[in-house]
Structure formats: structure tokens, C-alpha cells
Amino acid sequence: MNEENIVVCRCEDITLRELREAIKEGYDSWDKLKRYLRIGMGPCGGKTCRLLVLRELAMVKNVPISKLYVRKTVVRPPIRSVPFNALEKEASL
């Protein structure tokens, strides 16, 4: 498998090649990449891709990952759970 075809963000289907191209184009922060590629905006909220993206940014900027500012992810659980039988009743109408 070609290294460039590795999927970095599974939720938005962003490859390492796309990430590196975006960084070369000037999208050189987590927030810029998030707005441009939608990295970190899928269902996982960046839990699976954040460290991979930050590692690439750190290598390009030649700084430790800890020096890159990233706001903490806000976990937004459902307001309240919905029992499956309520969905069944709705579907049978």
C-alpha cells in the first residue's frame, strides 16, 4: 500500500496525501485544516485523526506536538436516550 493513500480521517475519508497537500497550500493549523478538509468534524469529533494530523503539522513546522494549540474536543452526548420500541412504534404508523 502506498503511504500517501493511507486514510488519516476515517469519518471524512481524508488521505495522508490530501492532508500533506493542504498543509503545503498554507493550511498549517488544526483549525485551518478543520475548516478546509473537515478533519475532526465527523462523528468521532477528531478522536481518531487528531493525533495523526498534529503529528504531520509538527513535522512540517519542526515543533513538538505539545506546542501546537488545539482546543479540547467537546463531547456532545444525546440530550436523552430514545428506547428502540419508540422507534418501532413510529415505523409501524
N, CA, C and O of each residue as an XYZ file, in Angstrom:
372
protein
N       0.839     -1.183      0.000
C       0.000      0.000      0.000
C       0.883      1.244      0.000
O       1.849      1.339      0.757
N       0.537      2.178     -0.849
C       1.265      3.432     -0.936
C       0.996      4.268      0.313
O      -0.155      4.434      0.716
N       2.038      4.783      0.912
C       1.919      5.569      2.141
C       0.971      6.755      1.970
O       0.251      7.115      2.901
N       0.969      7.354      0.801
C       0.152      8.533      0.547
C      -1.346      8.220      0.514
O      -2.166      9.124      0.673
N      -1.714      6.952      0.309
C      -3.123      6.567      0.240
C      -3.682      6.135      1.591
O      -4.819      5.670      1.670
N      -2.908      6.281      2.635
C      -3.368      5.928      3.971
C      -4.447      6.915      4.393
O      -4.275      8.128      4.265
N      -5.547      6.397      4.889
C      -6.637      7.253      5.341
C      -6.306      7.777      6.729
O      -6.077      7.003      7.658
N      -6.284      9.088      6.859
C      -5.970      9.735      8.127
C      -7.255      9.986      8.910
O      -7.324      9.710     10.107
N      -8.259     10.506      8.233
C      -9.547     10.799      8.864
C     -10.591      9.874      8.250
O     -11.020     10.062      7.112
N     -10.987      8.881      9.023
C     -11.944      7.898      8.514
C     -13.339      8.485      8.323
O     -14.048      8.115      7.387
N     -13.728      9.387      9.195
C     -15.071      9.962      9.100
C     -15.263     10.769      7.819
O     -16.319     10.699      7.191
N     -14.254     11.525      7.436
C     -14.345     12.381      6.253
C     -13.565     11.823      5.066
O     -13.500     12.460      4.014
N     -12.972     10.638      5.226
C     -12.254      9.935      4.165
C     -11.123     10.795      3.573
O     -11.015     10.942      2.356
N     -10.291     11.355      4.449
C      -9.166     12.199      4.034
C      -7.885     11.376      4.092
O      -7.581     10.753      5.109
N      -7.132     11.381      2.984
C      -5.892     10.605      2.924
C      -4.697     11.446      3.377
O      -4.773     12.671      3.480
N      -3.616     10.759      3.638
C      -2.376     11.420      4.022
C      -1.911     12.360      2.916
O      -1.412     13.450      3.197
N      -2.069     11.951      1.675
C      -1.702     12.803      0.543
C      -2.502     14.102      0.549
O      -1.932     15.178      0.374
N      -3.815     14.013      0.748
C      -4.658     15.206      0.785
C      -4.265     16.121      1.941
O      -4.244     17.344      1.802
N      -3.956     15.512      3.077
C      -3.531     16.293      4.238
C      -2.233     17.034      3.947
O      -2.123     18.230      4.215
N      -1.255     16.327      3.400
C       0.031     16.956      3.097
C      -0.105     18.053      2.049
O       0.560     19.084      2.147
N      -0.951     17.849      1.055
C      -1.174     18.877      0.033
C      -1.803     20.127      0.650
O      -1.424     21.249      0.316
N      -2.751     19.927      1.540
C      -3.402     21.068      2.193
C      -2.406     21.853      3.042
O      -2.434     23.084      3.059
N      -1.531     21.143      3.743
C      -0.521     21.816      4.564
C       0.417     22.624      3.675
O       0.791     23.745      4.019
N       0.803     22.050      2.518
C       1.670     22.772      1.570
C       0.983     24.020      1.024
O       1.643     25.018      0.735
N      -0.335     23.967      0.884
C      -1.101     25.103      0.361
C      -1.274     26.207      1.401
O      -1.799     27.275      1.086
N      -0.838     25.959      2.635
C      -0.911     27.011      3.647
C      -1.881     26.760      4.781
O      -1.994     27.581      5.692
N      -2.572     25.656      4.742
C      -3.485     25.302      5.833
C      -2.645     24.623      6.914
O      -2.568     23.397      6.994
N      -2.018     25.462      7.741
C      -0.974     24.964      8.638
C      -1.346     24.989     10.120
O      -0.479     25.149     10.979
N      -2.630     24.832     10.414
C      -3.069     24.712     11.797
C      -4.265     23.765     11.836
O      -4.902     23.496     10.818
N      -4.548     23.274     13.023
C      -5.686     22.362     13.191
C      -6.971     23.050     12.725
O      -7.754     22.461     11.980
N      -7.190     24.288     13.159
C      -8.417     24.993     12.796
C      -8.531     25.233     11.297
O      -9.613     25.075     10.731
N      -7.447     25.607     10.649
C      -7.482     25.822      9.196
C      -7.786     24.521      8.465
O      -8.595     24.496      7.538
N      -7.135     23.443      8.886
C      -7.378     22.141      8.249
C      -8.808     21.670      8.497
O      -9.439     21.076      7.623
N      -9.298     21.938      9.679
C     -10.663     21.542     10.022
C     -11.663     22.257      9.114
O     -12.624     21.649      8.642
N     -11.437     23.527      8.877
C     -12.349     24.287      8.013
C     -12.205     23.897      6.538
O     -13.189     23.882      5.798
N     -10.994     23.588      6.122
C     -10.740     23.281      4.710
C     -11.097     21.836      4.350
O     -11.792     21.593      3.364
N     -10.620     20.877      5.153
C     -10.816     19.459      4.838
C     -11.939     18.799      5.635
O     -12.321     17.664      5.348
N     -12.464     19.502      6.629
C     -13.467     18.963      7.549
C     -12.884     17.886      8.469
O     -13.625     17.091      9.047
N     -11.575     17.864      8.597
C     -10.941     16.916      9.519
C     -11.432     17.208     10.928
O     -11.476     18.361     11.358
N     -11.798     16.156     11.634
C     -12.247     16.310     13.010
C     -13.701     16.708     13.151
O     -14.165     16.965     14.262
N     -14.432     16.765     12.042
C     -15.828     17.190     12.108
C     -16.807     16.045     11.887
O     -18.013     16.270     11.777
N     -16.302     14.833     11.824
C     -17.177     13.679     11.652
C     -17.745     13.211     12.982
O     -17.606     13.897     13.995
N     -18.375     12.061     12.983
C     -18.992     11.535     14.204
C     -18.023     11.351     15.374
O     -18.439     11.441     16.529
N     -16.756     11.098     15.101
C     -15.807     10.875     16.202
C     -15.295     12.178     16.794
O     -14.686     12.167     17.864
N     -15.527     13.300     16.121
C     -15.097     14.592     16.631
C     -13.593     14.768     16.705
O     -13.098     15.557     17.509
N     -12.864     14.038     15.874
C     -11.412     14.177     15.851
C     -10.672     13.239     16.781
O      -9.450     13.323     16.902
N     -11.387     12.355     17.433
C     -10.729     11.435     18.374
C      -9.773     10.477     17.679
O      -8.769     10.074     18.267
N     -10.070     10.105     16.434
C      -9.204      9.147     15.738
C      -8.158      9.813     14.850
O      -7.114      9.217     14.586
N      -8.414     11.025     14.389
C      -7.481     11.652     13.444
C      -6.631     12.764     14.053
O      -5.598     13.123     13.488
N      -7.035     13.300     15.165
C      -6.357     14.484     15.712
C      -4.859     14.279     15.887
O      -4.067     15.108     15.438
N      -4.466     13.203     16.523
C      -3.042     12.973     16.779
C      -2.266     12.779     15.473
O      -1.131     13.243     15.358
N      -2.857     12.110     14.502
C      -2.192     11.913     13.210
C      -1.986     13.251     12.493
O      -0.919     13.501     11.934
N      -2.992     14.093     12.513
C      -2.895     15.406     11.869
C      -1.871     16.268     12.594
O      -1.045     16.922     11.958
N      -1.922     16.270     13.906
C      -0.970     17.076     14.676
C       0.465     16.592     14.470
O       1.398     17.394     14.451
N       0.635     15.291     14.316
C       1.978     14.760     14.052
C       2.513     15.293     12.729
O       3.677     15.685     12.647
N       1.687     15.311     11.705
C       2.108     15.854     10.408
C       2.433     17.342     10.517
O       3.443     17.801      9.985
N       1.576     18.093     11.207
C       1.831     19.523     11.385
C       3.127     19.762     12.148
O       3.901     20.653     11.800
N       3.364     18.971     13.185
C       4.580     19.124     13.988
C       5.825     18.851     13.156
O       6.836     19.537     13.300
N       5.749     17.841     12.280
C       6.902     17.529     11.423
C       7.169     18.664     10.447
O       8.325     19.025     10.226
N       6.126     19.230      9.861
C       6.292     20.308      8.891
C       6.822     21.571      9.567
O       7.704     22.243      9.033
N       6.282     21.888     10.738
C       6.683     23.108     11.441
C       7.943     22.913     12.289
O       8.518     23.872     12.804
N       8.353     21.667     12.419
C       9.542     21.321     13.209
C       9.412     21.784     14.670
O      10.324     22.383     15.240
N       8.252     21.484     15.244
C       7.985     21.782     16.651
C       7.361     20.552     17.297
O       6.801     19.710     16.595
N       7.446     20.431     18.619
C       6.774     19.310     19.270
C       5.252     19.468     19.198
O       4.735     20.584     19.132
N       4.565     18.367     19.211
C       3.103     18.387     19.149
C       2.533     19.237     20.280
O       1.520     19.911     20.098
N       3.165     19.210     21.426
C       2.664     19.959     22.581
C       2.652     21.466     22.343
O       1.949     22.191     23.048
N       3.410     21.947     21.373
C       3.455     23.385     21.068
C       2.334     23.825     20.120
O       2.134     25.021     19.911
N       1.614     22.875     19.556
C       0.516     23.200     18.653
C      -0.755     23.372     19.479
O      -1.153     22.465     20.209
N      -1.382     24.520     19.365
C      -2.594     24.779     20.135
C      -3.791     24.108     19.477
O      -4.038     24.276     18.283
N      -4.516     23.358     20.265
C      -5.749     22.735     19.800
C      -6.750     22.815     20.940
O      -6.465     22.409     22.066
N      -7.920     23.341     20.633
C      -8.974     23.380     21.644
C      -9.403     21.964     21.991
O      -9.372     21.073     21.143
N      -9.796     21.763     23.214
C     -10.266     20.442     23.624
C     -11.561     20.110     22.909
O     -12.394     20.982     22.660
N     -11.718     18.838     22.583
C     -12.927     18.377     21.926
C     -14.082     18.407     22.905
O     -13.952     17.977     24.051
N     -15.195     18.911     22.452
C     -16.393     18.936     23.269
C     -17.210     17.705     22.926
O     -17.584     17.503     21.770
N     -17.483     16.889     23.918
C     -18.292     15.699     23.708
C     -19.738     16.094     23.910
O     -20.114     16.603     24.966
N     -20.544     15.857     22.894
C     -21.953     16.216     22.962
C     -22.806     14.957     22.889
O     -23.174     14.519     21.799
N     -23.120     14.379     24.030
C     -23.970     13.190     24.017
C     -25.401     13.574     23.657
O     -25.758     14.751     23.707
N     -26.215     12.601     23.298
C     -27.624     12.912     23.028
C     -28.267     13.547     24.265
O     -27.861     13.276     25.395
N     -29.255     14.379     24.039
C     -29.937     15.038     25.158
C     -30.578     14.001     26.055
O     -30.469     14.075     27.278
N     -31.235     13.052     25.459
C     -31.794     11.930     26.220
C     -31.866     10.719     25.301
O     -31.954     10.850     24.081
N     -31.828      9.577     25.890
C     -31.848      8.362     25.072
C     -33.269      8.075     24.599
O     -34.253      8.458     25.232
N     -33.337      7.394     23.472
C     -34.625      7.008     22.901
C     -34.671      5.487     22.866
O     -33.817      4.861     22.237
N     -35.652      4.882     23.531
C     -35.745      3.418     23.507
C     -36.128      2.926     22.110
O     -36.865      3.591     21.383
N     -35.619      1.762     21.755
C     -35.877      1.219     20.423
C     -37.360      0.976     20.174
O     -37.829      1.140     19.048
N     -38.105      0.591     21.204
C     -39.531      0.325     20.970
C     -40.278      1.589     20.559
O     -41.306      1.492     19.889
N     -39.803      2.758     20.934
C     -40.426      4.014     20.475
C     -40.197      4.188     18.978
O     -41.072      4.683     18.268
N     -39.030      3.785     18.498
C     -38.768      3.856     17.066
C     -39.597      2.843     16.291
O     -40.037      3.122     15.175
N     -39.812      1.660     16.880
C     -40.645      0.647     16.241
C     -42.066      1.151     16.059
O     -42.664      0.983     14.996
N     -42.600      1.767     17.100
C     -43.967      2.290     17.033
C     -44.070      3.341     15.936
O     -45.043      3.354     15.182
N     -43.094      4.207     15.840
C     -43.078      5.254     14.821
C     -43.028      4.657     13.422
O     -43.704      5.146     12.516
N     -42.235      3.607     13.235
C     -42.076      2.990     11.925
C     -43.337      2.253     11.490
O     -43.591      2.132     10.292
N     -44.128      1.760     12.433
C     -45.316      0.971     12.083
C     -46.505      1.851     11.739
O     -47.525      1.338     11.277
N     -46.410      3.148     11.947
C     -47.546      4.051     11.639
C     -47.730      4.264     10.183
O     -48.636      4.991      9.775
